[in-house]
Amino acid sequence: MPWSLDMSVSDAQSSRRFTRQSNHRGRKVAASLFVLQSLSQFAPSGHAQEAPAGNVKRGGVIRYGHFQEPACLFGGWVQQWYLQRQYSDNLVARSEDGQIVPWLAESWTISDDKKVYTFEIKPNVKFTDGTALDAQAIADNINGWLSNDPDLRNPTAAPYLGDSFESARAIAPLSLQVTLKVPFQPLLNVFAQSSQGILSPSALKRGLAVNCENPVGSGPFIVDKWRHGREVTFRRNPDYNSAPATAKHQGPAYVEGISWKFLPDQTVRYGSLITGETDAIYDVPAIAWKDANSRFPVLRHVTGGTPLRLALYTARPPFDDVLVRKAFAYSTDRKAAVDTSFLGSLPFEGNGALSQSSPEYLRELGQSYAYDIRKANQLLDQAGWTERNLNGVRIKNGNPLIVRISYSYAFLKPDGEQALQVIQQQARAAGFDVRLQPTNPADFFAGKNLGPNDYEIVLLYWVAPGAEIFRISWKPDQNGEPNRFNPSRFQDPKLWELIQKAEQDFNSAERTGLYQQAERKIVDEAPVIGLTVLDVTLATIPHLKDVWLDHGSVGEPVFYDAHFDEKK
């Protein structure tokens, strides 16, 4: 392997230990592949054809196998967005080419000063509890998102809009006015994200505990029952009349419902598709990627916002020194780690600032900090980490160069853990003592291994349509309140100035240029280091037609247009 070229004796021993671990993993992978190949004997092969012209077959329940189960059926985590997309509607939608198109809002205007948005709302729409979906209902939602009420506050909308939002009010039964303190060009992109789905204000009065279990929207499906640890069942909304402009049809969904099963084991999940126990599954495992593409229709969406990246804690040693940050990046062959871990099914992403599907993405930054152990050693020497202990770990002022990486399967696919193990071994050649801190999702969201003295690196992403994510990641602490969405703790006034200018600029070329200046600055300062993309993949049986992935930001599976063909 490339990182073995400059290894000390102890590094070589560590490498042999890693090889044994890799071989053990290889045996497990081979066993899993044997299971999948055995199961494939019972499965049909082939790709889906185009949906038949004319009448579409109605009925049937889609049996869908998902990965992770959230603690609430809506909220700020992408796993919750997938669910919310099925039962709630948004004010606007985002098309595949990034255009904002109508949904609950049929049209809108923006004032000359870019501070007042007036939306005309689709008539005769109701929530599934019978409450009218009018301008007042949407205003109640938006005002709640930006309030301090824990039952109403939206963990995604608030970080975007908290600085700019002034009010939302109904100026007529079907006319909504949103007023901002300062212009904020990404507003419509924010409104298009599934976490900003509109919920029944009547139902919201029941409190968060009840609504987490049984939320009420106006979408094509109704939450029927949540069997914790097993599945969420949805039934068709027979009165649905508010599909977005991105949909393939209008009116109620074609299928009777969805059985949204939680199948966390990736082999079991993919195997369920092969044996016919499910009709669609989420997150095709790397080991089955080629097989899935040979026998099933496979959908893929690379999310915008940030890639899956390593966020380096810059507020204290060792990563308060940009030389050490860059040295760590150069000391790891992250491309090889990604290729090894994901078996070629995911690309390496060296641009830690921005996802490659974001409109502002600079492709030349995608190979940033390519593996260069000689350069890593030079930078560490320059930074004063010139001594090593008996284990080959660098020392400065008596302190060893220890780097703890906190991560959770909430943000890392099971295939990805080997990538971190590879990085752990590679960095030893430069003198880093890398320690992995896996944390289960519940503890991770509760803050375990995420305190200011608990880690040097954390593995995270944040999805968004594009570079508006910079507001979330790089807003500096203000008025004594830390930005909890900035695990790097990197705070640069010039960077923040660029971001704010971009947000208020409605000229597309100028805004893109400002965001790209910010993007270059982030990559150059290396408070984050790119690893790979965050993708959403879906494999379906050939007889399930017209499933698609939303383009609001996350790539949620959309089953509204889906239907079974006559052969099912």
N, C-alpha and C positions, 0 to 999 in steps of 0.2 A: 504494500500500500504506500502511497506517496509520503505519508507522514513519518515513515520509518527511516528515511534517509539520514536524519541527523539525531537519531535516538541514542540516549545513553543506555547503560546496561539495565537500569531500573525501568526505563521506558520500554525496552525490548521485552522485559518480563511482563510488564503491563500489557504490551501488545499481544503476547502469547495468551495471557488470560483473556483478553478481548476476543482473540481468535477462537478460543474454546467456547466462549459465550456465543459467538457468532455461529459456530458449528452447531451448538445446541439449538439456537434459534432456527438454523437451517433445517435441522431435523424436524422441528415443530412445523415449519413452513411446508416442508415436503409432505409431512403427514396430512396437513390441511389440504394441500393440493391433491393428494390421493383421494381424500374424502370428496372434494369438489369434482374430480374427474369421475369418481365412482357414481356420484349423484347424477352426472351429466348423461349417463346412459338412459335415464328415464325422461329426458327433457327434449322437446323439439328444438331445432336450430333454425336460424334465418332471421332476417330483419323485417321490421314493420313496413308496410306499404302505406301509401297516402290514404287518408280517410276516404271512404266511398262517397261518391257524389249522391245527391238527393237526400232522402230521409235517413236519419241517423238512428241506429238502434238505441232504445232507451232501456234503463233498468240495470240491475246488478249492483253489487257492492264492491268497491275497490279495496282489496286487501293489501295494505301498504306496510312495509317493514322499515322502521326508522331506527336510528342509533341511540340517541340520548333522550332521557325523559327529564323535563324541567320540573321545578317545584311549583310552578304556576303556569297557567295556559296563556298568559301574555306577560310582556315585560321587555327588558332591555337586552336579553341574550338571544342570539340568532336562533337557538333551538326553540325559543318561544315564538319567534317571528314566523317560523314554518307553520306552526299551528294557527296563529292568528290570521294568516293569509286565507285560511279556509272559511272563516266565519265572520270576518269584518271587511268593510269597504274603506277605501281611502278617499280623500278629497280629490286627488289627481293621481295619475299613473305615469310611469316612465316607460317609453317604448325601447325596443332593442337598440335603436340608433341614438338613444339618449334624449329624445324629445319628450317634453312634458305634454301629456294628452288628457282629455277629460275622463272623469270617473264620476264621483258624486257631484263635482262641479262641472257643469256643462260648458261654462266659459268664465273668463276672468279678465280684469283690467288692472293695470298698475299705474299709480299716479306718477306725475312727472318727476317728483322728488324721490320716487322709488320707496316710499315709506308706507303707502296705503294700497292694499290689495283688496279688490272687491270681487267676490265669487258669486256666480248665479248657480243655485243649487237645483239639481234634478228634482222634478215634482213627483209626488205620489210614492215616495219611498218610505218604508217603515222598518224599524227594527223588528226582530223576530218575537219580541214580547209585545208588539202592537204599538209601541211608542213611535210617534212621527219623527222621521229623520228630516229635520228642517234646519234652517240656519241657526236657530237657537240651540239645537242639540249639538251641532258641530262647535259652536262657540263655547258651550259648556265643557266639551271635551278639551279644546285647546286651552282655555283658561285653567282647567284642572291640571293639565300637563305642567303648566308653569307656576302652579301654586305650591304651597308648603304642605298641602294635605297629603299624607302618605297613602290614602286610599285612591287618590287621583293623579298624583305627580307621576310624570312619565320619565323614566331614567334615561331615555334616548333623546327626547325632544328638549329637555331642560338644558343639557350641555351645549346644544346647538343654538338655542333661541334665547337663553336666559339673559344675555347682554343686550339683545336687540328688541325683544318683544315688549309691546306696550299693552295691547288689548285685542280681544276678539269680541265682536258683537253682531247681533242680527239687526240690520237696518230695515229689513222687510222680512216677511215669513220665509222667503227663499233667496234672500240676499245677505251674504256674510261679508263683514268688513274686518280685515286684520290690519292693525296699525302697528308699525315698528318705530322704535326710537331712532334707529339709524338704518340705512339700507343694508340688506342682507340678501345678496343675489342667490345663494343656495336654498332659499326658503322653500321653493316648490319641490326641489329634490328631497328635502326633509319630509315634506308632506306626502311624498310618494312612497316612503318606506313603511313596511307592514307594521312596524311597532307604533306607527301613528295611525293605525286603523281606528275608525270611529266606533265607539261602543255606546250602548243605550244609557243615557243619563239616568233614566229611571232605575235600571239595573245597578248602576254604579253606586247608588245610594244604599245598597245592601251591605257594602263594605268589601274590603279587599279579599278577606278570607273566602267569602261566598263567591265573589267574582273570579278568583283564581280557579276555583273548581268548576264554575259554570258561567263563563262570560257570555254576554249577549251582544251580537252585532247585527248587521243587516246583510251579511254575505250569503253566498250560495248554499252554505251548509250551516247546520245548527249543532252545537255541542249537545250530544245526547247523554253520554255518560263517560266518566273517567274511571277506569279500573286501574288503580295505581299499581305500577310495576308490570302492567300488562298492555293496556291499550286505551286509546280515546276513540269512542265511536261518534261519528257524525251522521246526521240524517239530512236529506235534501230539504232545502227551504222551498216549498212549493210556490211561494209568492215572489220569488226573487225577480227583480226587474231593474237592477242597477249595476250591470256589468261594465267594466272599464272599456275604453276604446281599443285596448290591446287584445280583448277577448275575441274568440272566433265565432261566437254567437251571442244572442241576447235571450233573456228568459231564464227559467229554472235550469239547473244542472241536468245533464242527461242521466247520470247514475243515481241510484237511490241513496247512496251514502258512502262513507269511508270507514274502514276498520283500520285505525292508525296504530299499528302494533309496535311496541318497543322491543327490539331485538339487538341488544348491545354487542353480542359476539358476532364479529364480521363473517366468520365462516358459516355460522348458523343462518345469518341474514341472507347471504348470497345463496346458500344451499336451499333456503326456503323458496327462492325464485326458481331454481332449477327443478325442484320437486313439485312445483305448482301450488305450494302453500300460500304464496303471495303473488300479487299481480305486478307489483312494483317495489323496488327497494332503493334506499338512500345509501350513498357513499360506497361505491363499488370498491372492494379492497384491492390493494395493489397486486396481490398475488393472482387475482382473478380478472385483472383489467383486460388483458388480451382475450381471454376466454369469453368475457361478457360482451366485448365488442364483436366477437365472431358469431354470437348466437342471439343476442338481444339488441333492441334499440337502446342506445345509451345517450343520455342528455348530459351536457356538461356546461357549467357556468363558472367562470373565474370571477370572484367577487371583486368589487372596487374597494376603495379606501386604502387600508394598509395590507401588505402581505403578511404571512406568518413570519415573525421577525423576533430577533433577540434584542430586548430592550436593556441597555446597560445603565446601571445606577451611577449617575455622574455627580452626585452631591457629596461623595466622600471617596477616599482611596479604595481600590486603585484606579477606578474609572473616572475620577475627576480630572485625570490627565488624558488629553486627547491622544497622546502618543501611545498610551497603554490600550486605549480603546481600539486604535487602528492596529496595534500589534496583535490583539486578540483576533481581530478580523482576518489578518493575514496568516495567522498561525493555524487556521482551520480550513481544510479543503471542504467547504460546505457543499459545493456542487457534488463532489464524490459522496458525501454523507447523504445527500438527498437522493442521488441516483441509486445508492446501495439500499437505502431504507425503503424507498417507494418503487423500486424495480423499474425505473424509467417512466412511471405513470404520472409523475409530477415534475415540472421543470424547476431548476434552481432559480432563485430570484435574489440577485445581489443588491438591488435597490431597496433598502429597508424603509425608505420614506413613503413609497406609494406603490399601489398595486398596478400591474401591467395592463389591467382592463380599465383603469381610470383614464379619462380623456387627456389629462395633463401629464401622463407618464412619459418620462424621458428614457427611451430605450437604451441609449448609450450608457446609462447608469446601471443597467441590469447585470453587468458583470463586475461591479465594483468590488474591490478588495479580494481579487482572485488569490488563491493560495500561493504564498511566498514566504517560506519559513526563514529564509535569509533576511528578508526585510523585517519580519516580526522580531527576530533576534536583535537586529540593529536598532529598532525603535525602543525595545525594552532596555537595551544598554544606554541609549540616549536619555531615557527617562529615569536612569539611576538604579534600575533593577539589575545590578551587575553580579551579585553573588548568588550562589546556589547552595542548598543544603545537600545532605547525603542522598536524598531521593531525587535530586535534580530540579527541585522547586526553587524558583528565584526568591531572593530575600532582599528587602530594603529596610534599613533602620530596624533590623531585627524581626520584621514582619514578613511572613511567607506570602506569596502571591496566590492566595486562595480565592477562587471564584465559585460561588454557589448559584446554580441555575434552578429556579423554581418553575414548575410547569404542572399542568393538569390536563387530563383527557377532555376537559371542557373545551380546550383550545388546541389540542394536539390529537390527531388521529392515532389509533394504536400502532399503525405502521411507522409512525414518526419517532417513536422512542429510540429506535436503533440509530437514527440520525444524531441524536444527542449523545449516545454512547460513542459514536465515531468521533464527534467533536471533542468529547471528553479526552479521548486517547490522543487525538491529533495535537491538542493544545499543550500536552505534556512536553512535547519536543522543544517548545519555546520556553518552558519553565512554568506554565500555569498549572496549578492544582485545582482541577475542575471537579466539583461535587454536585451530583444531581439530586434534586429534591422533588420527587413526584408527590403530588397532593391530590386527593380525591376531590371531585368537583364541589361537593357541599362545603368541605373545609376551605377550599380555595376561594370560593365566593364569600366565605365568612372571614377571609383575610389571613388564613394560615400561610406562613412562609412568604408573606407579602409586606411585612412591617419594614420600617426604614433600616433596620439592622439585620434583616432576615435573608437578604439575597444581594447578589451583585448583578445578576441577570434574571430577567423573567421572560418567558415565551408567551407572546400575546398577539392578537390582531384586533382590528376594529373595522367593521365593514361600513361602507358608504358608497354612493355613486362615484365619487371622485375626490378631488383634493380638498373639499370642504372638511374632510377628516382632520386636516391640520389644526383646525380650531379645537377639536377634542384633544388631540395628542400634545399640542405645544402651547396652549394657553398658559401663561405664567401664573403663579400664585398671586392672588390679589386680596388686599385688605385682611391679611393674615389667614386667608382660607386657601389651603393647598388644592391644586388641581389633582384629584385622585385618579384621573385618567391618564396621567403622565408618569408612568413608573420609572422612566429614565431620569426624571427630575432635572432635565435639561431645560434651562430658561434663558433664552437669548432675546433681548429687547428688539434687535434688528429683525430677527426671524418673525417675531410677533407683529411687528410693524408691517412687514410684507404680507402676512396672512390677512390682517385687517384691511389693507388696501385692496387685496384681491377680492375679498368678500363684498366690498362695496362698489366694485367696478362691474358695470353691466355691459361693457364692451368685451366680447368673447376673446378676441386676440390679446388685448391688454391684460385681462384677468388671467388667461392661461400663462402669459409671460411672467406675471408676478408669482403665480403659484410655482412655476418652474424654477424661478430664482430661489424660492423657499426650499424646493425639493433638492436643488444642488447644495444648498447650505446644510441641510440635514445630513445628506450623504457625506459631505466633506467633514463635518464635525463628528460623525459616527456615534451619536447617542443611541442609535439603533442599527442593527446589522441584519440585512436581508437573509432569509433562509429559503422559503418556497412560497408558492401561491396558496391561497385558500380557495379551494374549488368546491362546488356542489355538483355531485354526479347522481344520476338516477338511471336505473336500468328497469325496463318494463317488459312484460310478455308481449310477443308480437301482436296479439289480438286486442291489446289495449291501445287505443288511438288518441291522439291529440292531447296528451299530457304535455305541459310546457313549463319552463322555469321563468319566474318573474324577473324583471330587470330593474326593480326599485333599488336594490343594492345587494341583497343576500342571495338571490336566485332560488327563492322558495318554490317547491313544487306546486303547480296549479292544476287541480283536478276538476275544475269547473267545466271545461270543454271536453273532458275525457269521456270516452264511450267504448264499449266493447263491440267488436265487429260480429258479424253473423256466425263466425266459426267458433266463438267462445260459448 
